[in-house]
Protein backbone atom coordinates (compact mmCIF):
# COMPACT_ATOMS: atom_id res chain seq x y z
CA UNK A 1 0.00 0.00 0.00
CA UNK A 2 1.51 3.31 -1.09
CA UNK A 3 -1.22 5.71 -0.10
CA UNK A 4 -1.30 6.77 3.55
CA UNK A 5 -3.94 9.45 4.00
CA UNK A 6 -6.97 7.88 2.36
CA UNK A 7 -9.33 5.23 3.66
CA UNK A 8 -9.06 1.62 2.51
CA UNK A 9 -11.94 0.48 0.35
CA UNK A 10 -13.38 -2.65 2.01
CA UNK A 11 -14.72 -5.26 -0.36
CA UNK A 12 -16.34 -7.54 2.18
CA UNK A 13 -18.52 -5.41 4.39
CA UNK A 14 -16.99 -2.95 6.91
CA UNK A 15 -17.31 -3.40 10.65
CA UNK A 16 -19.97 -0.73 11.08
CA UNK A 17 -22.24 -1.96 8.28
CA UNK A 18 -25.82 -2.42 9.38
CA UNK A 19 -27.13 -5.94 9.82
CA UNK A 20 -28.80 -7.08 6.59
CA UNK A 21 -32.53 -7.36 6.47
CA UNK A 22 -34.30 -10.68 6.16
CA UNK A 23 -33.83 -12.12 2.70
CA UNK A 24 -30.63 -10.17 2.05
CA UNK A 25 -27.19 -11.73 1.87
CA UNK A 26 -25.62 -11.91 5.33
CA UNK A 27 -22.34 -10.29 6.18
CA UNK A 28 -19.45 -12.30 4.76
CA UNK A 29 -17.59 -12.77 8.01
CA UNK A 30 -16.60 -16.23 9.09
CA UNK A 31 -13.79 -18.30 10.50
CA UNK A 32 -11.26 -19.15 7.83
CA UNK A 33 -9.36 -21.84 9.66
CA UNK A 34 -8.57 -25.30 8.41
CA UNK A 35 -5.96 -26.58 6.07
CA UNK A 36 -6.44 -23.81 3.56
CA UNK A 37 -7.01 -21.01 6.05
CA UNK A 38 -5.29 -17.70 6.26
CA UNK A 39 -2.97 -18.48 9.13
CA UNK A 40 -5.19 -18.11 12.17
CA UNK A 41 -6.94 -14.84 11.37
CA UNK A 42 -10.63 -14.90 12.22
CA UNK A 43 -13.81 -13.35 10.89
CA UNK A 44 -16.95 -13.20 13.00
CA UNK A 45 -19.06 -16.41 12.76
CA UNK A 46 -21.66 -16.86 10.07
CA UNK A 47 -25.31 -17.19 11.10
CA UNK A 48 -25.89 -20.71 12.44
CA UNK A 49 -28.22 -23.13 10.77
CA UNK A 50 -31.44 -23.99 12.64
CA UNK A 51 -31.59 -27.16 14.74
CA UNK A 52 -33.52 -30.16 13.53
CA UNK A 53 -33.53 -32.56 10.63
CA UNK A 54 -34.88 -30.06 8.12
CA UNK A 55 -32.83 -27.08 6.96
CA UNK A 56 -34.13 -24.51 4.44
CA UNK A 57 -32.27 -25.11 1.20
CA UNK A 58 -31.85 -21.37 0.59
CA UNK A 59 -30.16 -20.82 3.97
CA UNK A 60 -27.95 -23.89 3.55
CA UNK A 61 -26.88 -22.90 0.04
CA UNK A 62 -26.21 -19.34 1.15
CA UNK A 63 -24.01 -20.46 4.02
CA UNK A 64 -22.17 -23.06 1.94
CA UNK A 65 -21.40 -20.57 -0.82
CA UNK A 66 -20.18 -17.92 1.61
CA UNK A 67 -17.92 -20.40 3.38
CA UNK A 68 -16.52 -21.49 0.02
CA UNK A 69 -15.99 -17.87 -1.03
CA UNK A 70 -14.11 -17.05 2.17
CA UNK A 71 -11.99 -20.20 1.82
CA UNK A 72 -10.97 -19.29 -1.73
CA UNK A 73 -10.32 -15.63 -0.90
CA UNK A 74 -8.19 -16.25 2.17
CA UNK A 75 -6.81 -19.68 1.48
CA UNK A 76 -5.82 -19.56 -2.17
CA UNK A 77 -6.34 -16.48 -4.30
CA UNK A 78 -5.24 -13.30 -2.53
CA UNK A 79 -1.86 -12.34 -1.03
CA UNK A 80 -1.46 -10.89 2.45
CA UNK A 81 -0.37 -7.27 2.69
CA UNK A 82 2.11 -8.19 5.44
CA UNK A 83 4.35 -10.57 3.49
CA UNK A 84 2.89 -10.52 -0.02
CA UNK A 85 2.43 -14.30 -0.08
CA UNK A 86 -0.50 -16.62 -0.59
CA UNK A 87 -0.77 -19.54 1.87
CA UNK A 88 0.70 -22.12 -0.52
CA UNK A 89 3.66 -19.85 -1.35
CA UNK A 90 4.27 -19.17 2.34
CA UNK A 91 4.25 -22.87 3.13
CA UNK A 92 6.63 -23.71 0.28
CA UNK A 93 9.17 -21.10 1.39
CA UNK A 94 8.94 -22.11 5.05
CA UNK A 95 9.24 -25.82 4.23
CA UNK A 96 12.33 -25.19 2.10
CA UNK A 97 13.93 -23.22 4.91
CA UNK A 98 13.20 -26.02 7.38
CA UNK A 99 14.84 -28.43 4.93
CA UNK A 100 17.98 -26.26 4.93
CA UNK A 101 17.65 -25.30 1.27
CA UNK A 102 19.29 -21.91 1.61
CA UNK A 103 21.01 -20.04 -1.20
CA UNK A 104 24.35 -21.64 -0.25
CA UNK A 105 23.07 -25.23 -0.13
CA UNK A 106 22.91 -27.68 -3.00
CA UNK A 107 19.79 -28.06 -5.11
CA UNK A 108 17.40 -30.92 -4.30
CA UNK A 109 14.64 -32.53 -6.34
CA UNK A 110 11.46 -30.49 -6.50
CA UNK A 111 9.46 -33.65 -5.79
CA UNK A 112 11.10 -33.90 -2.38
CA UNK A 113 10.10 -30.34 -1.52
CA UNK A 114 6.54 -30.83 -2.77
CA UNK A 115 6.23 -33.98 -0.68
CA UNK A 116 7.34 -32.14 2.45
CA UNK A 117 4.94 -29.27 1.77
CA UNK A 118 1.97 -31.59 1.23
CA UNK A 119 2.75 -33.88 4.13
CA UNK A 120 3.28 -31.18 6.72
CA UNK A 121 1.47 -28.01 5.74
CA UNK A 122 -0.64 -28.11 2.56
CA UNK A 123 -2.85 -31.22 2.21
CA UNK A 124 -3.98 -30.55 -1.35
CA UNK A 125 -3.02 -31.75 -4.81
CA UNK A 126 0.66 -31.98 -5.71
CA UNK A 127 0.07 -30.08 -8.97
CA UNK A 128 -1.09 -26.93 -7.17
CA UNK A 129 1.97 -26.92 -4.91
CA UNK A 130 4.38 -27.59 -7.78
CA UNK A 131 2.80 -24.93 -10.01
CA UNK A 132 3.18 -22.39 -7.20
CA UNK A 133 6.82 -23.43 -6.75
CA UNK A 134 7.47 -23.10 -10.48
CA UNK A 135 6.10 -19.57 -10.53
CA UNK A 136 8.34 -18.58 -7.60
CA UNK A 137 11.33 -19.67 -9.70
CA UNK A 138 10.40 -18.00 -13.02
CA UNK A 139 12.34 -14.81 -13.68
CA UNK A 140 9.78 -13.81 -16.31
CA UNK A 141 6.90 -14.12 -13.81
CA UNK A 142 8.50 -12.57 -10.73
CA UNK A 143 10.68 -9.48 -10.71
CA UNK A 144 12.69 -11.04 -7.87
CA UNK A 145 12.42 -14.87 -7.91
CA UNK A 146 12.42 -16.44 -4.45
CA UNK A 147 13.43 -19.92 -5.64
CA UNK A 148 16.56 -20.80 -7.61
CA UNK A 149 15.60 -23.57 -9.99
CA UNK A 150 17.66 -25.95 -12.09
CA UNK A 151 16.07 -27.58 -15.10
CA UNK A 152 13.11 -26.65 -17.26
CA UNK A 153 10.84 -24.27 -15.37
CA UNK A 154 8.80 -23.19 -18.37
CA UNK A 155 9.12 -20.32 -20.81
CA UNK A 156 7.58 -16.95 -21.42
CA UNK A 157 5.79 -18.39 -24.44
CA UNK A 158 3.68 -20.56 -22.15
CA UNK A 159 5.59 -23.85 -22.35
CA UNK A 160 5.07 -25.94 -19.23
CA UNK A 161 7.79 -26.79 -16.75
CA UNK A 162 9.26 -30.27 -16.64
CA UNK A 163 7.85 -32.77 -14.17
CA UNK A 164 8.88 -32.26 -10.55
CA UNK A 165 11.03 -35.40 -10.60
CA UNK A 166 13.33 -33.74 -13.15
CA UNK A 167 13.76 -30.24 -11.71
CA UNK A 168 15.74 -29.11 -8.66
CA UNK A 169 15.34 -26.12 -6.35
CA UNK A 170 16.74 -24.11 -3.49
CA UNK A 171 16.02 -20.64 -2.07
CA UNK A 172 17.49 -17.47 -3.56
CA UNK A 173 19.40 -14.91 -1.48
CA UNK A 174 16.42 -12.56 -1.78
CA UNK A 175 14.26 -15.07 0.09
CA UNK A 176 16.22 -14.02 3.19
CA UNK A 177 14.14 -10.83 3.15
CA UNK A 178 11.20 -13.04 4.08
CA UNK A 179 12.73 -15.74 6.25
CA UNK A 180 15.87 -14.56 8.06
CA UNK A 181 14.10 -13.32 11.22
CA UNK A 182 11.50 -16.06 11.54
CA UNK A 183 13.10 -17.59 14.67
CA UNK A 184 13.29 -14.27 16.54
CA UNK A 185 9.70 -14.14 17.77
CA UNK A 186 8.68 -11.78 14.99
CA UNK A 187 5.58 -13.70 13.85
CA UNK A 188 2.97 -15.98 15.36
CA UNK A 189 2.92 -19.70 14.67
CA UNK A 190 -0.26 -21.74 14.33
CA UNK A 191 -0.90 -25.51 14.22
CA UNK A 192 -0.88 -27.14 10.82
CA UNK A 193 -3.89 -28.97 9.42
CA UNK A 194 -3.55 -31.98 11.77
CA UNK A 195 -1.84 -30.31 14.72
CA UNK A 196 1.39 -32.26 14.29
CA UNK A 197 3.53 -29.28 13.26
CA UNK A 198 3.62 -25.52 13.63
CA UNK A 199 3.65 -23.15 10.68
CA UNK A 200 4.02 -19.35 10.56
CA UNK A 201 0.84 -17.33 10.20
CA UNK A 202 2.91 -14.82 8.23
CA UNK A 203 6.52 -14.46 7.14
CA UNK A 204 8.58 -11.63 8.73
CA UNK A 205 9.15 -9.66 5.54
CA UNK A 206 11.69 -6.86 5.92
CA UNK A 207 10.35 -5.08 2.83
CA UNK A 208 6.82 -4.92 1.35
CA UNK A 209 7.08 -8.00 -0.85
CA UNK A 210 3.55 -7.47 -2.13
CA UNK A 211 4.95 -4.50 -4.06
CA UNK A 212 8.30 -6.05 -5.00
CA UNK A 213 6.90 -9.12 -6.75
CA UNK A 214 3.24 -8.23 -7.07
CA UNK A 215 0.55 -10.89 -7.29
CA UNK A 216 -2.15 -12.24 -9.54
CA UNK A 217 -5.23 -14.25 -8.63
CA UNK A 218 -8.95 -14.74 -9.10
CA UNK A 219 -11.18 -15.37 -6.09
CA UNK A 220 -14.96 -15.61 -5.75
CA UNK A 221 -16.41 -12.24 -6.67
CA UNK A 222 -13.04 -10.46 -6.76
CA UNK A 223 -9.60 -10.61 -8.32
CA UNK A 224 -6.16 -9.14 -7.80
CA UNK A 225 -3.52 -7.94 -10.26
CA UNK A 226 -0.67 -6.25 -8.40
CA UNK A 227 2.34 -5.23 -10.53
CA UNK A 228 5.93 -5.68 -9.40
CA UNK A 229 8.14 -2.72 -8.44
CA UNK A 230 11.81 -1.84 -8.24
CA UNK A 231 13.57 -2.91 -5.04
CA UNK A 232 15.55 0.31 -4.62
CA UNK A 233 12.46 2.48 -5.08
CA UNK A 234 10.36 0.42 -2.67
CA UNK A 235 13.15 0.39 -0.07
CA UNK A 236 13.54 4.17 -0.35
CA UNK A 237 9.78 4.64 0.12
CA UNK A 238 9.81 2.31 3.15
CA UNK A 239 12.65 4.29 4.76
CA UNK A 240 10.80 7.55 4.17
CA UNK A 241 7.64 6.10 5.71
CA UNK A 242 9.54 4.88 8.79
CA UNK A 243 11.11 8.29 9.27
CA UNK A 244 7.79 10.10 8.85
CA UNK A 245 4.66 7.93 9.27
CA UNK A 246 2.52 10.93 8.26
CA UNK A 247 4.23 11.29 4.90
CA UNK A 248 1.84 12.05 2.06
CA UNK A 249 1.02 10.19 -1.11
CA UNK A 250 2.95 12.52 -3.38
CA UNK A 251 6.14 12.10 -1.32
CA UNK A 252 5.87 8.31 -1.61
CA UNK A 253 5.13 8.48 -5.32
CA UNK A 254 8.25 10.59 -5.73
CA UNK A 255 10.17 7.48 -4.58
CA UNK A 256 8.16 4.90 -6.53
CA UNK A 257 7.91 6.05 -10.13
CA UNK A 258 5.76 3.17 -11.31
CA UNK A 259 5.77 -0.60 -11.82
CA UNK A 260 8.96 -2.45 -12.78
CA UNK A 261 7.93 -5.57 -14.66
CA UNK A 262 10.18 -8.64 -14.89
CA UNK A 263 10.12 -8.76 -18.69
CA UNK A 264 10.97 -5.10 -19.16
CA UNK A 265 9.06 -3.01 -21.66
CA UNK A 266 8.32 0.69 -21.34
CA UNK A 267 5.39 2.29 -19.56
CA UNK A 268 3.73 4.98 -21.67
CA UNK A 269 0.99 5.93 -19.22
CA UNK A 270 1.36 9.47 -17.93
CA UNK A 271 2.50 10.21 -14.38
CA UNK A 272 -0.98 11.56 -13.70
CA UNK A 273 -2.62 8.31 -14.80
CA UNK A 274 -0.22 6.27 -12.67
CA UNK A 275 -0.97 8.45 -9.67
CA UNK A 276 -4.70 7.88 -10.13
CA UNK A 277 -4.11 4.13 -10.32
CA UNK A 278 -2.17 4.09 -7.06
CA UNK A 279 -4.58 6.33 -5.17
CA UNK A 280 -7.68 4.43 -6.27
CA UNK A 281 -6.11 0.96 -6.13
CA UNK A 282 -7.25 0.04 -9.63
CA UNK A 283 -6.74 1.10 -13.22
CA UNK A 284 -4.89 0.21 -16.40
CA UNK A 285 -1.25 0.73 -17.35
CA UNK A 286 -0.32 1.24 -20.99
CA UNK A 287 2.88 -0.47 -22.09
CA UNK A 288 4.98 -0.69 -25.21
CA UNK A 289 7.82 -2.89 -26.41
CA UNK A 290 11.41 -1.69 -26.64
CA UNK A 291 13.21 -2.00 -29.94
CA UNK A 292 16.31 -0.94 -31.81
CA UNK A 293 17.16 -0.49 -35.49
CA UNK A 294 19.99 -2.59 -36.93
CA UNK A 295 21.66 -1.27 -40.07
CA UNK A 296 22.41 -3.87 -42.74
CA UNK A 297 24.39 -3.86 -45.98
CA UNK A 298 23.27 -1.91 -49.06
CA UNK A 299 21.27 0.58 -47.05
CA UNK A 300 18.84 -1.97 -45.67
CA UNK A 301 17.75 -2.15 -42.05
CA UNK A 302 15.67 -4.24 -39.69
CA UNK A 303 13.87 -3.62 -36.41
CA UNK A 304 14.76 -5.82 -33.45
CA UNK A 305 12.37 -5.97 -30.48
CA UNK A 306 14.24 -6.97 -27.31
CA UNK A 307 11.67 -6.25 -24.57
CA UNK A 308 7.94 -6.98 -24.62
CA UNK A 309 5.05 -5.57 -22.59
CA UNK A 310 4.07 -7.46 -19.46
CA UNK A 311 1.97 -10.52 -20.30
CA UNK A 312 3.01 -10.56 -23.96
CA UNK A 313 5.15 -13.28 -25.52
CA UNK A 314 6.97 -13.57 -28.81
CA UNK A 315 4.70 -16.45 -29.75
CA UNK A 316 1.63 -14.28 -29.20
CA UNK A 317 2.98 -11.51 -31.44
CA UNK A 318 3.79 -14.00 -34.21
CA UNK A 319 0.32 -15.52 -33.96
CA UNK A 320 -1.25 -12.06 -34.25
CA UNK A 321 0.80 -11.27 -37.35
CA UNK A 322 -0.11 -14.62 -38.89
CA UNK A 323 -3.78 -13.97 -38.19
CA UNK A 324 -3.54 -10.57 -39.88
CA UNK A 325 -1.64 -11.74 -42.96
CA UNK A 326 -3.56 -15.01 -43.34
CA UNK A 327 -7.05 -14.17 -42.09
CA UNK A 328 -9.69 -16.86 -41.77
CA UNK A 329 -13.30 -16.46 -42.83
CA UNK A 330 -15.41 -15.98 -39.74
CA UNK A 331 -18.22 -18.31 -38.79
CA UNK A 332 -21.46 -17.86 -40.75
CA UNK A 333 -19.64 -15.67 -43.28
CA UNK A 334 -18.94 -16.41 -46.94
CA UNK A 335 -15.92 -14.16 -47.36
CA UNK A 336 -13.42 -12.04 -45.48
CA UNK A 337 -14.70 -8.86 -43.91
CA UNK A 338 -13.60 -5.47 -45.19
CA UNK A 339 -11.53 -4.87 -42.04
CA UNK A 340 -9.70 -8.18 -42.49
CA UNK A 341 -8.83 -7.34 -46.09
CA UNK A 342 -7.68 -3.82 -45.23
CA UNK A 343 -5.52 -4.99 -42.31
CA UNK A 344 -3.91 -7.67 -44.47
CA UNK A 345 -3.09 -5.21 -47.24
CA UNK A 346 -1.77 -2.66 -44.76
CA UNK A 347 0.56 -5.08 -42.98
CA UNK A 348 1.86 -6.70 -46.17
CA UNK A 349 2.60 -3.27 -47.62
CA UNK A 350 5.12 -2.49 -44.85
CA UNK A 351 6.32 -5.89 -43.55
CA UNK A 352 8.37 -8.36 -45.59
CA UNK A 353 9.33 -10.96 -42.97
CA UNK A 354 9.35 -11.59 -39.23
CA UNK A 355 11.47 -14.05 -37.26
CA UNK A 356 11.81 -15.09 -33.64
CA UNK A 357 15.54 -15.31 -32.93
CA UNK A 358 15.24 -15.56 -29.14
CA UNK A 359 17.71 -17.90 -27.44
CA UNK A 360 19.44 -18.45 -24.12
CA UNK A 361 21.68 -15.43 -24.58
CA UNK A 362 18.79 -13.11 -25.47
CA UNK A 363 15.41 -13.89 -23.95
CA UNK A 364 13.52 -11.79 -26.51
CA UNK A 365 14.69 -11.07 -30.05
CA UNK A 366 11.95 -10.48 -32.61
CA UNK A 367 13.25 -9.35 -36.00
CA UNK A 368 11.02 -7.40 -38.41
CA UNK A 369 12.21 -6.77 -41.95
CA UNK A 370 10.53 -3.95 -43.92
CA UNK A 371 9.00 -4.37 -47.35
CA UNK A 372 11.28 -1.69 -48.71
CA UNK A 373 14.28 0.15 -47.33
CA UNK A 374 12.76 3.35 -48.69
CA UNK A 375 10.04 3.35 -46.05
CA UNK A 376 10.77 4.78 -42.62
CA UNK A 377 11.11 2.87 -39.38
CA UNK A 378 8.20 4.82 -37.92
CA UNK A 379 5.87 3.65 -40.69
CA UNK A 380 6.57 0.01 -39.89
CA UNK A 381 6.44 0.40 -36.11
CA UNK A 382 3.22 2.42 -36.16
CA UNK A 383 1.46 -0.41 -38.00
CA UNK A 384 2.89 -3.07 -35.67
CA UNK A 385 2.03 -1.13 -32.52
CA UNK A 386 -1.52 -0.51 -33.71
CA UNK A 387 -2.32 -4.10 -34.68
CA UNK A 388 -0.30 -6.33 -32.32
CA UNK A 389 0.44 -6.71 -28.62
CA UNK A 390 3.70 -4.80 -28.99
CA UNK A 391 1.57 -2.06 -27.44
CA UNK A 392 -0.97 -3.19 -24.88
CA UNK A 393 -2.44 -2.49 -21.46
CA UNK A 394 -2.07 -4.42 -18.23
CA UNK A 395 -4.64 -4.13 -15.43
CA UNK A 396 -3.87 -2.92 -11.92
CA UNK A 397 -6.07 -4.09 -9.06
CA UNK A 398 -4.51 -3.75 -5.61
CA UNK A 399 -6.80 -6.21 -3.81
CA UNK A 400 -5.19 -8.10 -0.93
CA UNK A 401 -5.80 -9.38 2.59
CA UNK A 402 -5.45 -6.36 4.88
CA UNK A 403 -4.14 -6.03 8.43
CA UNK A 404 -7.62 -6.82 9.77
CA UNK A 405 -7.73 -10.10 7.85
CA UNK A 406 -10.26 -8.84 5.33
CA UNK A 407 -9.82 -8.56 1.57
CA UNK A 408 -9.59 -4.91 0.61
CA UNK A 409 -8.56 -2.77 -2.31
CA UNK A 410 -5.56 -0.76 -1.20
Secondary structure as UniProt FT lines:
FT   STRAND          9..10
FT   TURN            15..16
FT   TURN            22..23
FT   TURN            35..36
FT   HELIX           57..72
FT   HELIX           73..77
FT   TURN            81..83
FT   HELIX           87..98
FT   TURN            99..100
FT   TURN            103..104
FT   STRAND          108..109
FT   HELIX           110..120
FT   HELIX           126..137
FT   TURN            139..141
FT   STRAND          147..150
FT   TURN            156..157
FT   TURN            164..166
FT   STRAND          168..171
FT   HELIX           173..175
FT   HELIX           176..179
FT   TURN            180..185
FT   STRAND          189..191
FT   TURN            193..194
FT   STRAND          198..200
FT   HELIX           209..212
FT   STRAND          215..218
FT   STRAND          223..226
FT   HELIX           231..243
FT   TURN            245..246
FT   HELIX           249..255
FT   TURN            262..263
FT   STRAND          266..267
FT   HELIX           271..280
FT   STRAND          282..288
FT   STRAND          290..295
FT   HELIX           297..299
FT   STRAND          301..307
FT   TURN            310..311
FT   HELIX           314..325
FT   TURN            331..332
FT   HELIX           338..350
FT   STRAND          351..356
FT   STRAND          366..370
FT   TURN            373..374
FT   HELIX           377..387
FT   TURN            389..390
FT   STRAND          391..397
FT   STRAND          399..401
FT   TURN            403..404
FT   STRAND          407..409
//
